[in-house]
Amino acid sequence: MNEMLEAITKTIVDKPDVITVKETEGDNASILEIKVDKSDLGKMIGKKGKTAQSIRNLVYAASHKTGKRYQIEIQELEE
């Protein structure tokens, strides 16, 4: 799932080399943290959150193969 999410996000942003995707296992679901540059945060969220929702929909559709639940968090990269 990390590779798919990383490939999708790298096509959206201006600085694809600084993107990190980290998966954290939880009790009921795994959390996928996407960290992007501060200048790309708006592009990842999109107008009215539509880009972020589209990414969540893709992950949800892909998760049916694995049977796991995922939660997506988009964060600013800490320097």
PDB file of N, CA, C and O in Angstrom:
ATOM      1  N   MET A   1       0.837  -1.190   0.000  1.00  0.00           N
ATOM      2  CA  MET A   1       0.000   0.000   0.000  1.00  0.00           C
ATOM      3  C   MET A   1       0.880   1.252   0.000  1.00  0.00           C
ATOM      4  O   MET A   1       0.545   2.252  -0.635  1.00  0.00           O
ATOM      5  N   ASN A   2       2.014   1.190   0.721  1.00  0.00           N
ATOM      6  CA  ASN A   2       2.908   2.352   0.786  1.00  0.00           C
ATOM      7  C   ASN A   2       3.408   2.755  -0.590  1.00  0.00           C
ATOM      8  O   ASN A   2       3.463   3.942  -0.911  1.00  0.00           O
ATOM      9  N   GLU A   3       3.777   1.761  -1.412  1.00  0.00           N
ATOM     10  CA  GLU A   3       4.310   2.061  -2.741  1.00  0.00           C
ATOM     11  C   GLU A   3       3.256   2.727  -3.618  1.00  0.00           C
ATOM     12  O   GLU A   3       3.556   3.673  -4.346  1.00  0.00           O
ATOM     13  N   MET A   4       2.021   2.232  -3.548  1.00  0.00           N
ATOM     14  CA  MET A   4       0.947   2.823  -4.342  1.00  0.00           C
ATOM     15  C   MET A   4       0.690   4.261  -3.913  1.00  0.00           C
ATOM     16  O   MET A   4       0.557   5.156  -4.748  1.00  0.00           O
ATOM     17  N   LEU A   5       0.623   4.468  -2.614  1.00  0.00           N
ATOM     18  CA  LEU A   5       0.346   5.798  -2.083  1.00  0.00           C
ATOM     19  C   LEU A   5       1.475   6.771  -2.415  1.00  0.00           C
ATOM     20  O   LEU A   5       1.223   7.932  -2.735  1.00  0.00           O
ATOM     21  N   GLU A   6       2.707   6.301  -2.341  1.00  0.00           N
ATOM     22  CA  GLU A   6       3.850   7.146  -2.670  1.00  0.00           C
ATOM     23  C   GLU A   6       3.848   7.527  -4.147  1.00  0.00           C
ATOM     24  O   GLU A   6       4.143   8.671  -4.492  1.00  0.00           O
ATOM     25  N   ALA A   7       3.518   6.578  -5.018  1.00  0.00           N
ATOM     26  CA  ALA A   7       3.470   6.857  -6.452  1.00  0.00           C
ATOM     27  C   ALA A   7       2.389   7.882  -6.787  1.00  0.00           C
ATOM     28  O   ALA A   7       2.598   8.762  -7.622  1.00  0.00           O
ATOM     29  N   ILE A   8       1.248   7.766  -6.140  1.00  0.00           N
ATOM     30  CA  ILE A   8       0.147   8.705  -6.385  1.00  0.00           C
ATOM     31  C   ILE A   8       0.528  10.110  -5.927  1.00  0.00           C
ATOM     32  O   ILE A   8       0.338  11.079  -6.662  1.00  0.00           O
ATOM     33  N   THR A   9       1.061  10.219  -4.725  1.00  0.00           N
ATOM     34  CA  THR A   9       1.358  11.540  -4.172  1.00  0.00           C
ATOM     35  C   THR A   9       2.505  12.229  -4.901  1.00  0.00           C
ATOM     36  O   THR A   9       2.519  13.456  -5.001  1.00  0.00           O
ATOM     37  N   LYS A  10       3.458  11.468  -5.408  1.00  0.00           N
ATOM     38  CA  LYS A  10       4.584  12.082  -6.111  1.00  0.00           C
ATOM     39  C   LYS A  10       4.166  12.749  -7.415  1.00  0.00           C
ATOM     40  O   LYS A  10       4.840  13.666  -7.884  1.00  0.00           O
ATOM     41  N   THR A  11       3.063  12.300  -8.003  1.00  0.00           N
ATOM     42  CA  THR A  11       2.590  12.927  -9.233  1.00  0.00           C
ATOM     43  C   THR A  11       1.846  14.234  -8.970  1.00  0.00           C
ATOM     44  O   THR A  11       1.667  15.039  -9.885  1.00  0.00           O
ATOM     45  N   ILE A  12       1.414  14.450  -7.735  1.00  0.00           N
ATOM     46  CA  ILE A  12       0.614  15.630  -7.400  1.00  0.00           C
ATOM     47  C   ILE A  12       1.476  16.829  -7.012  1.00  0.00           C
ATOM     48  O   ILE A  12       1.156  17.960  -7.376  1.00  0.00           O
ATOM     49  N   VAL A  13       2.551  16.598  -6.286  1.00  0.00           N
ATOM     50  CA  VAL A  13       3.311  17.683  -5.660  1.00  0.00           C
ATOM     51  C   VAL A  13       4.443  18.207  -6.549  1.00  0.00           C
ATOM     52  O   VAL A  13       4.810  17.590  -7.548  1.00  0.00           O
ATOM     53  N   ASP A  14       4.988  19.371  -6.152  1.00  0.00           N
ATOM     54  CA  ASP A  14       6.114  19.971  -6.861  1.00  0.00           C
ATOM     55  C   ASP A  14       7.459  19.425  -6.391  1.00  0.00           C
ATOM     56  O   ASP A  14       8.425  19.409  -7.153  1.00  0.00           O
ATOM     57  N   LYS A  15       7.521  18.978  -5.137  1.00  0.00           N
ATOM     58  CA  LYS A  15       8.761  18.452  -4.570  1.00  0.00           C
ATOM     59  C   LYS A  15       8.571  16.980  -4.181  1.00  0.00           C
ATOM     60  O   LYS A  15       8.403  16.662  -3.004  1.00  0.00           O
ATOM     61  N   PRO A  16       8.598  16.089  -5.176  1.00  0.00           N
ATOM     62  CA  PRO A  16       8.330  14.675  -4.878  1.00  0.00           C
ATOM     63  C   PRO A  16       9.454  13.972  -4.121  1.00  0.00           C
ATOM     64  O   PRO A  16       9.228  12.915  -3.533  1.00  0.00           O
ATOM     65  N   ASP A  17      10.638  14.529  -4.126  1.00  0.00           N
ATOM     66  CA  ASP A  17      11.769  13.861  -3.484  1.00  0.00           C
ATOM     67  C   ASP A  17      11.716  13.929  -1.960  1.00  0.00           C
ATOM     68  O   ASP A  17      12.437  13.181  -1.301  1.00  0.00           O
ATOM     69  N   VAL A  18      10.895  14.792  -1.380  1.00  0.00           N
ATOM     70  CA  VAL A  18      10.834  14.917   0.076  1.00  0.00           C
ATOM     71  C   VAL A  18       9.627  14.193   0.697  1.00  0.00           C
ATOM     72  O   VAL A  18       9.446  14.244   1.914  1.00  0.00           O
ATOM     73  N   ILE A  19       8.821  13.536  -0.101  1.00  0.00           N
ATOM     74  CA  ILE A  19       7.638  12.840   0.399  1.00  0.00           C
ATOM     75  C   ILE A  19       8.053  11.581   1.159  1.00  0.00           C
ATOM     76  O   ILE A  19       8.909  10.821   0.707  1.00  0.00           O
ATOM     77  N   THR A  20       7.433  11.378   2.315  1.00  0.00           N
ATOM     78  CA  THR A  20       7.615  10.133   3.051  1.00  0.00           C
ATOM     79  C   THR A  20       6.244   9.559   3.391  1.00  0.00           C
ATOM     80  O   THR A  20       5.319  10.289   3.745  1.00  0.00           O
ATOM     81  N   VAL A  21       6.135   8.254   3.279  1.00  0.00           N
ATOM     82  CA  VAL A  21       4.905   7.551   3.635  1.00  0.00           C
ATOM     83  C   VAL A  21       5.282   6.519   4.693  1.00  0.00           C
ATOM     84  O   VAL A  21       6.159   5.683   4.477  1.00  0.00           O
ATOM     85  N   LYS A  22       4.614   6.588   5.828  1.00  0.00           N
ATOM     86  CA  LYS A  22       4.913   5.694   6.949  1.00  0.00           C
ATOM     87  C   LYS A  22       3.632   5.015   7.393  1.00  0.00           C
ATOM     88  O   LYS A  22       2.595   5.658   7.553  1.00  0.00           O
ATOM     89  N   GLU A  23       3.717   3.696   7.593  1.00  0.00           N
ATOM     90  CA  GLU A  23       2.557   2.933   8.042  1.00  0.00           C
ATOM     91  C   GLU A  23       2.747   2.550   9.503  1.00  0.00           C
ATOM     92  O   GLU A  23       3.790   2.026   9.893  1.00  0.00           O
ATOM     93  N   THR A  24       1.727   2.819  10.298  1.00  0.00           N
ATOM     94  CA  THR A  24       1.724   2.462  11.707  1.00  0.00           C
ATOM     95  C   THR A  24       0.549   1.519  11.960  1.00  0.00           C
ATOM     96  O   THR A  24      -0.601   1.854  11.675  1.00  0.00           O
ATOM     97  N   GLU A  25       0.850   0.350  12.491  1.00  0.00           N
ATOM     98  CA  GLU A  25      -0.193  -0.638  12.767  1.00  0.00           C
ATOM     99  C   GLU A  25      -0.979  -0.235  14.004  1.00  0.00           C
ATOM    100  O   GLU A  25      -0.399   0.120  15.031  1.00  0.00           O
ATOM    101  N   GLY A  26      -2.285  -0.290  13.902  1.00  0.00           N
ATOM    102  CA  GLY A  26      -3.150  -0.010  15.037  1.00  0.00           C
ATOM    103  C   GLY A  26      -3.971  -1.236  15.387  1.00  0.00           C
ATOM    104  O   GLY A  26      -3.801  -2.292  14.778  1.00  0.00           O
ATOM    105  N   ASP A  27      -4.858  -1.108  16.362  1.00  0.00           N
ATOM    106  CA  ASP A  27      -5.695  -2.237  16.762  1.00  0.00           C
ATOM    107  C   ASP A  27      -6.725  -2.588  15.684  1.00  0.00           C
ATOM    108  O   ASP A  27      -6.863  -3.749  15.297  1.00  0.00           O
ATOM    109  N   ASN A  28      -7.436  -1.580  15.213  1.00  0.00           N
ATOM    110  CA  ASN A  28      -8.494  -1.814  14.234  1.00  0.00           C
ATOM    111  C   ASN A  28      -8.100  -1.443  12.818  1.00  0.00           C
ATOM    112  O   ASN A  28      -8.660  -1.970  11.857  1.00  0.00           O
ATOM    113  N   ALA A  29      -7.139  -0.541  12.681  1.00  0.00           N
ATOM    114  CA  ALA A  29      -6.769  -0.058  11.351  1.00  0.00           C
ATOM    115  C   ALA A  29      -5.302   0.360  11.353  1.00  0.00           C
ATOM    116  O   ALA A  29      -4.713   0.616  12.403  1.00  0.00           O
ATOM    117  N   SER A  30      -4.734   0.423  10.165  1.00  0.00           N
ATOM    118  CA  SER A  30      -3.386   0.936  10.011  1.00  0.00           C
ATOM    119  C   SER A  30      -3.470   2.410   9.644  1.00  0.00           C
ATOM    120  O   SER A  30      -4.369   2.826   8.914  1.00  0.00           O
ATOM    121  N   ILE A  31      -2.539   3.186  10.150  1.00  0.00           N
ATOM    122  CA  ILE A  31      -2.500   4.613   9.850  1.00  0.00           C
ATOM    123  C   ILE A  31      -1.386   4.849   8.842  1.00  0.00           C
ATOM    124  O   ILE A  31      -0.238   4.469   9.074  1.00  0.00           O
ATOM    125  N   LEU A  32      -1.723   5.470   7.732  1.00  0.00           N
ATOM    126  CA  LEU A  32      -0.746   5.833   6.714  1.00  0.00           C
ATOM    127  C   LEU A  32      -0.499   7.334   6.815  1.00  0.00           C
ATOM    128  O   LEU A  32      -1.385   8.138   6.527  1.00  0.00           O
ATOM    129  N   GLU A  33       0.708   7.703   7.224  1.00  0.00           N
ATOM    130  CA  GLU A  33       1.070   9.111   7.361  1.00  0.00           C
ATOM    131  C   GLU A  33       1.828   9.550   6.122  1.00  0.00           C
ATOM    132  O   GLU A  33       2.870   8.988   5.784  1.00  0.00           O
ATOM    133  N   ILE A  34       1.298  10.556   5.452  1.00  0.00           N
ATOM    134  CA  ILE A  34       1.964  11.144   4.291  1.00  0.00           C
ATOM    135  C   ILE A  34       2.532  12.475   4.737  1.00  0.00           C
ATOM    136  O   ILE A  34       1.790  13.360   5.165  1.00  0.00           O
ATOM    137  N   LYS A  35       3.836  12.622   4.641  1.00  0.00           N
ATOM    138  CA  LYS A  35       4.466  13.885   5.007  1.00  0.00           C
ATOM    139  C   LYS A  35       4.983  14.540   3.732  1.00  0.00           C
ATOM    140  O   LYS A  35       5.746  13.943   2.973  1.00  0.00           O
ATOM    141  N   VAL A  36       4.547  15.794   3.509  1.00  0.00           N
ATOM    142  CA  VAL A  36       4.922  16.542   2.319  1.00  0.00           C
ATOM    143  C   VAL A  36       5.514  17.886   2.724  1.00  0.00           C
ATOM    144  O   VAL A  36       5.375  18.319   3.868  1.00  0.00           O
ATOM    145  N   ASP A  37       6.170  18.534   1.780  1.00  0.00           N
ATOM    146  CA  ASP A  37       6.731  19.856   2.018  1.00  0.00           C
ATOM    147  C   ASP A  37       5.606  20.845   2.302  1.00  0.00           C
ATOM    148  O   ASP A  37       4.479  20.680   1.835  1.00  0.00           O
ATOM    149  N   LYS A  38       5.934  21.870   3.072  1.00  0.00           N
ATOM    150  CA  LYS A  38       4.943  22.878   3.466  1.00  0.00           C
ATOM    151  C   LYS A  38       4.271  23.517   2.250  1.00  0.00           C
ATOM    152  O   LYS A  38       3.073  23.799   2.278  1.00  0.00           O
ATOM    153  N   SER A  39       5.038  23.746   1.186  1.00  0.00           N
ATOM    154  CA  SER A  39       4.478  24.394  -0.008  1.00  0.00           C
ATOM    155  C   SER A  39       3.548  23.469  -0.792  1.00  0.00           C
ATOM    156  O   SER A  39       2.761  23.948  -1.608  1.00  0.00           O
ATOM    157  N   ASP A  40       3.618  22.163  -0.566  1.00  0.00           N
ATOM    158  CA  ASP A  40       2.774  21.204  -1.292  1.00  0.00           C
ATOM    159  C   ASP A  40       1.556  20.747  -0.499  1.00  0.00           C
ATOM    160  O   ASP A  40       0.737  19.988  -1.017  1.00  0.00           O
ATOM    161  N   LEU A  41       1.422  21.189   0.731  1.00  0.00           N
ATOM    162  CA  LEU A  41       0.321  20.737   1.581  1.00  0.00           C
ATOM    163  C   LEU A  41      -1.041  21.084   0.981  1.00  0.00           C
ATOM    164  O   LEU A  41      -1.962  20.268   1.018  1.00  0.00           O
ATOM    165  N   GLY A  42      -1.166  22.271   0.439  1.00  0.00           N
ATOM    166  CA  GLY A  42      -2.430  22.686  -0.183  1.00  0.00           C
ATOM    167  C   GLY A  42      -2.788  21.853  -1.400  1.00  0.00           C
ATOM    168  O   GLY A  42      -3.961  21.572  -1.642  1.00  0.00           O
ATOM    169  N   LYS A  43      -1.781  21.458  -2.165  1.00  0.00           N
ATOM    170  CA  LYS A  43      -2.041  20.621  -3.342  1.00  0.00           C
ATOM    171  C   LYS A  43      -2.512  19.231  -2.937  1.00  0.00           C
ATOM    172  O   LYS A  43      -3.355  18.634  -3.606  1.00  0.00           O
ATOM    173  N   MET A  44      -1.970  18.724  -1.848  1.00  0.00           N
ATOM    174  CA  MET A  44      -2.366  17.395  -1.386  1.00  0.00           C
ATOM    175  C   MET A  44      -3.798  17.387  -0.851  1.00  0.00           C
ATOM    176  O   MET A  44      -4.524  16.407  -1.017  1.00  0.00           O
ATOM    177  N   ILE A  45      -4.192  18.470  -0.219  1.00  0.00           N
ATOM    178  CA  ILE A  45      -5.547  18.540   0.321  1.00  0.00           C
ATOM    179  C   ILE A  45      -6.541  18.873  -0.787  1.00  0.00           C
ATOM    180  O   ILE A  45      -7.617  18.280  -0.859  1.00  0.00           O
ATOM    181  N   GLY A  46      -6.182  19.815  -1.646  1.00  0.00           N
ATOM    182  CA  GLY A  46      -7.047  20.169  -2.765  1.00  0.00           C
ATOM    183  C   GLY A  46      -8.166  21.108  -2.366  1.00  0.00           C
ATOM    184  O   GLY A  46      -8.407  21.359  -1.185  1.00  0.00           O
ATOM    185  N   LYS A  47      -8.841  21.618  -3.377  1.00  0.00           N
ATOM    186  CA  LYS A  47      -9.955  22.536  -3.129  1.00  0.00           C
ATOM    187  C   LYS A  47     -11.091  21.777  -2.459  1.00  0.00           C
ATOM    188  O   LYS A  47     -11.568  20.765  -2.972  1.00  0.00           O
ATOM    189  N   LYS A  48     -11.512  22.280  -1.310  1.00  0.00           N
ATOM    190  CA  LYS A  48     -12.566  21.682  -0.485  1.00  0.00           C
ATOM    191  C   LYS A  48     -12.231  20.240  -0.091  1.00  0.00           C
ATOM    192  O   LYS A  48     -13.132  19.454   0.203  1.00  0.00           O
ATOM    193  N   GLY A  49     -10.938  19.892  -0.084  1.00  0.00           N
ATOM    194  CA  GLY A  49     -10.515  18.563   0.349  1.00  0.00           C
ATOM    195  C   GLY A  49     -10.747  17.450  -0.654  1.00  0.00           C
ATOM    196  O   GLY A  49     -10.704  16.272  -0.298  1.00  0.00           O
ATOM    197  N   LYS A  50     -10.994  17.814  -1.906  1.00  0.00           N
ATOM    198  CA  LYS A  50     -11.342  16.808  -2.903  1.00  0.00           C
ATOM    199  C   LYS A  50     -10.166  15.895  -3.265  1.00  0.00           C
ATOM    200  O   LYS A  50     -10.367  14.705  -3.508  1.00  0.00           O
ATOM    201  N   THR A  51      -8.953  16.429  -3.304  1.00  0.00           N
ATOM    202  CA  THR A  51      -7.795  15.597  -3.628  1.00  0.00           C
ATOM    203  C   THR A  51      -7.543  14.599  -2.509  1.00  0.00           C
ATOM    204  O   THR A  51      -7.302  13.421  -2.773  1.00  0.00           O
ATOM    205  N   ALA A  52      -7.595  15.052  -1.276  1.00  0.00           N
ATOM    206  CA  ALA A  52      -7.402  14.159  -0.141  1.00  0.00           C
ATOM    207  C   ALA A  52      -8.482  13.081  -0.114  1.00  0.00           C
ATOM    208  O   ALA A  52      -8.189  11.920   0.172  1.00  0.00           O
ATOM    209  N   GLN A  53      -9.706  13.446  -0.403  1.00  0.00           N
ATOM    210  CA  GLN A  53     -10.795  12.471  -0.416  1.00  0.00           C
ATOM    211  C   GLN A  53     -10.610  11.457  -1.539  1.00  0.00           C
ATOM    212  O   GLN A  53     -10.917  10.277  -1.367  1.00  0.00           O
ATOM    213  N   SER A  54     -10.114  11.904  -2.675  1.00  0.00           N
ATOM    214  CA  SER A  54      -9.857  10.983  -3.782  1.00  0.00           C
ATOM    215  C   SER A  54      -8.775   9.973  -3.422  1.00  0.00           C
ATOM    216  O   SER A  54      -8.881   8.795  -3.761  1.00  0.00           O
ATOM    217  N   ILE A  55      -7.733  10.438  -2.733  1.00  0.00           N
ATOM    218  CA  ILE A  55      -6.674   9.535  -2.289  1.00  0.00           C
ATOM    219  C   ILE A  55      -7.235   8.520  -1.298  1.00  0.00           C
ATOM    220  O   ILE A  55      -6.904   7.336  -1.362  1.00  0.00           O
ATOM    221  N   ARG A  56      -8.072   8.977  -0.394  1.00  0.00           N
ATOM    222  CA  ARG A  56      -8.696   8.061   0.576  1.00  0.00           C
ATOM    223  C   ARG A  56      -9.569   7.020  -0.129  1.00  0.00           C
ATOM    224  O   ARG A  56      -9.589   5.854   0.265  1.00  0.00           O
ATOM    225  N   ASN A  57     -10.290   7.444  -1.171  1.00  0.00           N
ATOM    226  CA  ASN A  57     -11.133   6.514  -1.919  1.00  0.00           C
ATOM    227  C   ASN A  57     -10.295   5.449  -2.627  1.00  0.00           C
ATOM    228  O   ASN A  57     -10.676   4.278  -2.650  1.00  0.00           O
ATOM    229  N   LEU A  58      -9.164   5.840  -3.201  1.00  0.00           N
ATOM    230  CA  LEU A  58      -8.288   4.880  -3.866  1.00  0.00           C
ATOM    231  C   LEU A  58      -7.722   3.867  -2.875  1.00  0.00           C
ATOM    232  O   LEU A  58      -7.676   2.669  -3.157  1.00  0.00           O
ATOM    233  N   VAL A  59      -7.297   4.352  -1.722  1.00  0.00           N
ATOM    234  CA  VAL A  59      -6.760   3.452  -0.695  1.00  0.00           C
ATOM    235  C   VAL A  59      -7.861   2.519  -0.188  1.00  0.00           C
ATOM    236  O   VAL A  59      -7.615   1.334   0.037  1.00  0.00           O
ATOM    237  N   TYR A  60      -9.054   3.042  -0.010  1.00  0.00           N
ATOM    238  CA  TYR A  60     -10.175   2.216   0.429  1.00  0.00           C
ATOM    239  C   TYR A  60     -10.470   1.106  -0.576  1.00  0.00           C
ATOM    240  O   TYR A  60     -10.698  -0.040  -0.188  1.00  0.00           O
ATOM    241  N   ALA A  61     -10.467   1.438  -1.854  1.00  0.00           N
ATOM    242  CA  ALA A  61     -10.730   0.444  -2.896  1.00  0.00           C
ATOM    243  C   ALA A  61      -9.625  -0.605  -2.943  1.00  0.00           C
ATOM    244  O   ALA A  61      -9.904  -1.793  -3.110  1.00  0.00           O
ATOM    245  N   ALA A  62      -8.389  -0.182  -2.799  1.00  0.00           N
ATOM    246  CA  ALA A  62      -7.265  -1.119  -2.835  1.00  0.00           C
ATOM    247  C   ALA A  62      -7.204  -1.974  -1.577  1.00  0.00           C
ATOM    248  O   ALA A  62      -6.654  -3.075  -1.605  1.00  0.00           O
ATOM    249  N   SER A  63      -7.754  -1.489  -0.488  1.00  0.00           N
ATOM    250  CA  SER A  63      -7.681  -2.232   0.772  1.00  0.00           C
ATOM    251  C   SER A  63      -8.584  -3.459   0.786  1.00  0.00           C
ATOM    252  O   SER A  63      -8.422  -4.329   1.642  1.00  0.00           O
ATOM    253  N   HIS A  64      -9.513  -3.545  -0.124  1.00  0.00           N
ATOM    254  CA  HIS A  64     -10.386  -4.714  -0.161  1.00  0.00           C
ATOM    255  C   HIS A  64      -9.603  -5.984  -0.486  1.00  0.00           C
ATOM    256  O   HIS A  64      -9.998  -7.074  -0.073  1.00  0.00           O
ATOM    257  N   LYS A  65      -8.504  -5.858  -1.218  1.00  0.00           N
ATOM    258  CA  LYS A  65      -7.671  -7.025  -1.517  1.00  0.00           C
ATOM    259  C   LYS A  65      -6.975  -7.541  -0.270  1.00  0.00           C
ATOM    260  O   LYS A  65      -6.865  -8.751  -0.072  1.00  0.00           O
ATOM    261  N   THR A  66      -6.507  -6.630   0.569  1.00  0.00           N
ATOM    262  CA  THR A  66      -5.757  -7.029   1.761  1.00  0.00           C
ATOM    263  C   THR A  66      -6.667  -7.328   2.949  1.00  0.00           C
ATOM    264  O   THR A  66      -6.280  -8.062   3.858  1.00  0.00           O
ATOM    265  N   GLY A  67      -7.848  -6.774   2.946  1.00  0.00           N
ATOM    266  CA  GLY A  67      -8.768  -6.982   4.054  1.00  0.00           C
ATOM    267  C   GLY A  67      -8.458  -6.111   5.263  1.00  0.00           C
ATOM    268  O   GLY A  67      -9.048  -6.299   6.327  1.00  0.00           O
ATOM    269  N   LYS A  68      -7.543  -5.166   5.115  1.00  0.00           N
ATOM    270  CA  LYS A  68      -7.182  -4.267   6.209  1.00  0.00           C
ATOM    271  C   LYS A  68      -7.894  -2.939   6.021  1.00  0.00           C
ATOM    272  O   LYS A  68      -8.301  -2.588   4.914  1.00  0.00           O
ATOM    273  N   ARG A  69      -8.040  -2.206   7.115  1.00  0.00           N
ATOM    274  CA  ARG A  69      -8.599  -0.858   7.062  1.00  0.00           C
ATOM    275  C   ARG A  69      -7.457   0.124   7.220  1.00  0.00           C
ATOM    276  O   ARG A  69      -6.509  -0.127   7.965  1.00  0.00           O
ATOM    277  N   TYR A  70      -7.546   1.233   6.524  1.00  0.00           N
ATOM    278  CA  TYR A  70      -6.501   2.247   6.559  1.00  0.00           C
ATOM    279  C   TYR A  70      -7.094   3.606   6.869  1.00  0.00           C
ATOM    280  O   TYR A  70      -8.212   3.925   6.463  1.00  0.00           O
ATOM    281  N   GLN A  71      -6.333   4.389   7.587  1.00  0.00           N
ATOM    282  CA  GLN A  71      -6.665   5.783   7.859  1.00  0.00           C
ATOM    283  C   GLN A  71      -5.530   6.611   7.284  1.00  0.00           C
ATOM    284  O   GLN A  71      -4.361   6.305   7.519  1.00  0.00           O
ATOM    285  N   ILE A  72      -5.857   7.660   6.531  1.00  0.00           N
ATOM    286  CA  ILE A  72      -4.850   8.496   5.879  1.00  0.00           C
ATOM    287  C   ILE A  72      -4.709   9.800   6.640  1.00  0.00           C
ATOM    288  O   ILE A  72      -5.696  10.460   6.965  1.00  0.00           O
ATOM    289  N   GLU A  73      -3.446  10.162   6.923  1.00  0.00           N
ATOM    290  CA  GLU A  73      -3.149  11.456   7.551  1.00  0.00           C
ATOM    291  C   GLU A  73      -2.128  12.175   6.679  1.00  0.00           C
ATOM    292  O   GLU A  73      -1.064  11.635   6.377  1.00  0.00           O
ATOM    293  N   ILE A  74      -2.459  13.389   6.282  1.00  0.00           N
ATOM    294  CA  ILE A  74      -1.546  14.210   5.481  1.00  0.00           C
ATOM    295  C   ILE A  74      -0.968  15.281   6.392  1.00  0.00           C
ATOM    296  O   ILE A  74      -1.702  16.065   6.994  1.00  0.00           O
ATOM    297  N   GLN A  75       0.353  15.305   6.485  1.00  0.00           N
ATOM    298  CA  GLN A  75       1.018  16.211   7.408  1.00  0.00           C
ATOM    299  C   GLN A  75       2.122  16.987   6.708  1.00  0.00           C
ATOM    300  O   GLN A  75       2.635  16.595   5.660  1.00  0.00           O
ATOM    301  N   GLU A  76       2.465  18.106   7.337  1.00  0.00           N
ATOM    302  CA  GLU A  76       3.573  18.938   6.862  1.00  0.00           C
ATOM    303  C   GLU A  76       4.879  18.301   7.330  1.00  0.00           C
ATOM    304  O   GLU A  76       4.978  17.831   8.464  1.00  0.00           O
ATOM    305  N   LEU A  77       5.861  18.288   6.464  1.00  0.00           N
ATOM    306  CA  LEU A  77       7.171  17.719   6.782  1.00  0.00           C
ATOM    307  C   LEU A  77       7.872  18.597   7.805  1.00  0.00           C
ATOM    308  O   LEU A  77       7.981  19.811   7.634  1.00  0.00           O
ATOM    309  N   GLU A  78       8.337  17.973   8.857  1.00  0.00           N
ATOM    310  CA  GLU A  78       9.056  18.715   9.900  1.00  0.00           C
ATOM    311  C   GLU A  78      10.507  18.878   9.481  1.00  0.00           C
ATOM    312  O   GLU A  78      11.117  17.956   8.940  1.00  0.00           O
ATOM    313  N   GLU A  79      11.047  20.046   9.731  1.00  0.00           N
ATOM    314  CA  GLU A  79      12.412  20.308   9.306  1.00  0.00           C
ATOM    315  C   GLU A  79      13.407  20.102  10.405  1.00  0.00           C
ATOM    316  O   GLU A  79      14.606  20.286  10.196  1.00  0.00           O
TER     317      GLU A  79
END
